[in-house]
Amino acid sequence: MINHLVEIFNDSELIDKIKTRLPYLFQIAEMESSRAGKVGMELI
């Protein structure tokens, strides 16, 4: 398992893909989790 993680972090092409898509994924997550200006889930 550790060797697999080392391979992932040494793959520069994969790292570049993650770097370009990560801000977009965070933007989607923020939009999906916000409700009327509130971020996160409501606790009932």
N, C-alpha and C positions, 0 to 999 in steps of 0.2 A: 504494500500500500504506500509506504513512504517513497519507494523508488518511483512509483507512478506519479506521485505529486512532484517529485524532483523533475521528472520528464516534462510535466505540464509547465512548470515554472521556467524551464530552460528552452521552451519552444517560443521563439521570438514572434513567429507569425501568429500564433494563438494569443500571445500577450497583446499584440497590436490590435487584434479583433476585439478583445475584451476592453481595451482602453477606449476604442472608438464607440462601442455600444453601451458601455456602463452608464454614462451620463443619461442617455436616452432611457435606459431601463429604470433608473432612479426617478426620472421625470414621470414615467408611466405609473410607477408605484405610488408616487406622491399624489398624482391626479386620482388614482383609484381609491386611495385611502382618505382623501379629504371630503368632508361633508359640511357644506355651508361655512366654509372658512376654517373648520376645525380639522385638525390632522389626527389620525389615529382612530381607534375604535371607542365607542361609548360603552361604559360599564353600566349595566342595569342593576 
